[in-house]
């Protein structure tokens, strides 16, 4: 056994269960009774009222057990709009609650039958009539109605230091550019689904949720039940990315139908329904203004954001939040404005705010570098802050410069031509691009329970979830090291609301929060062992929460991305050739799973730059490409083998006692901007409207040729 188990590239302890099919996801869980199947019926208008429900034909269809709509749905707890993350996902989520239609694709009825096929067929027989109202579906047109949000994910909606306008007007070099990012859909491999069953007056819901504790409260408050009458189980989750932070109609309606039918009910959303019934990342419009002296020192930074929010439930994409800590400048401005539209609910998606915000900021930095005739890497190095530029407190650690410098050396940044279009390979124009990355480090209260039997076998229990990130494995490593047993002597039990409470998976806070609590539980158990208490079967609990260090220090993880792309000079097609990310996330808990998370984030950034775009029909409010045929994400053919993530050695004792920081979202931050900057270096076309599609590149190249001809 190595001296330190923590940090080792241990294989996933749940890997064998997953590849052999023993790992049960929510829709796979068997029941001891015959299961009935539910299918949702969703609205076909974007705004208005239901005037009539005709369910008779569906009720008479073969195998149909129940058709539920607003006319016969049981009473539920009231919905409260808005709220911060922890409260937001623990709210009551009443379904089929009234005649009001808030967006296209909203659940309006449920059909339950003996088989999935019967329920699907009968769902098509439910007829609804509407009183349609004119809706607002276009973020550009809706900007005139924008307002400051009540909350953003972190901090205040706006920040202001100094006089940006005066500094901007008097600076030697300046950039004033607008960038847009589209709607994006989480699209995890596992569809959202639930199995609900009652035993007397107690409900058990197997569902795909990232936050078991929040889901536990949400279901109980919706069904108006005591918490001890509801159990939530979510042992395995096939990807979440923020899309499984809330619960949806599948869980609530399955529970209501199961209680009425006295039979287990399973509901799984279709891929198409995932685009409207679940949440999405909001589209943004971002204006970035940068000003600098001839020496490259920034004198002003302004980042103004307009973001879509569902009219019915406010959520603001905090795209300018990370700009507040990225670079030094005496004059600063960040603003967030919400554009209320009649679209499905927006919410967190991997690296909320930071992922799309850095698509804009890190392009603008490169544009300013060109104005200054300065290497983009050098411009970033010259504007490194010595403390948080807005909070005026020290950073817990700050390793952006080492990430930039080591990445440049490893990648061969010195071979970049500063003039676009100078590197070619046959018909391909080659370009190099880079970007910095920053992501806040969070920690939340967590609890853990650990037991050891007379054979020194250990059991860990927490309501934490594993959304494919490796939670099972890193928790086993922590327990194994602290209790001095092999990893294979540790069994980790997660995802039950009966286990000690944790914040769950999301916001990159899961590992830092839960390993800290587990450490306390293991240390408490060691005390019992050392004191000679008992002859076996010892148990201890521990808890941990962030302290003053989160107020006294500004905490972030850091990274630097470097990319080489090829642009077809005839078609405008962009191909990634190689990519490198260098990161600092404190102490790495498992080198293998962390690398996987970081590379996955980098490739997500490639998708954000080149592919992803959930297109809204501005006449109806419908997402028109609501499947994986129309909603493009990177696949194997899009990604070369030369993609690598390097993790710098680090330890942040202000983050948590183990010194770790979150890695799950860091990899996406800045990655897409590195691609955009590489595209510009290849062909001289600056695309500020994401994604960077062949037609946009080709159009830009054609405009450039025409300009040269003139």
Secondary structure by P-SEA (a helix, b strand, c coil): cccccccccccccaaaaaaacccccccccccccbbbbbbbbbbcccbbbbccccccccccccccccccccccccccccccccccaaaaaacccccccccccccccccccccccccaaaaaaaaaabbbbbbccccccccccccccbbbbccccccccccccccaaaaaaaccbbbbbbbbbcbbbccccccccbbbbbcccbbbbbcccccaaaaaaaaaaaaccccccbbbbbccccccccccccccaaaaaaaaaaaaacbbbbbbbccccccccbbbbbbbbbbbbbbbcccccccbbbbbbbbbccccbbbbcccccccccccccccbbbbbbbbbccccccccccccccccccccaaaaaaaaaaaacccaaaaaaaaccccccccccccccccaaaaaaaaaaaaccccccccccccccccbbbbbbbbbbbbbbbbbbbcbbbbbccccbbbbbcccccccccaaaaaaaaaaaaaccccccbbbbcccccccccccccccaaaaaaaaaaaaaaaaaaaaaaacccccbbbbbbbbbbccccccccccccccccbbbbbcccccbbbbcbbbbbbbccccccaaaaaaaaaaaaaaaaaaacccccccccccccccccccccccccccccccccccccccbbbccccccccccccccccccaaaaaaaaaaaaacccccccccccaaaaaaaaaaaaaaaac
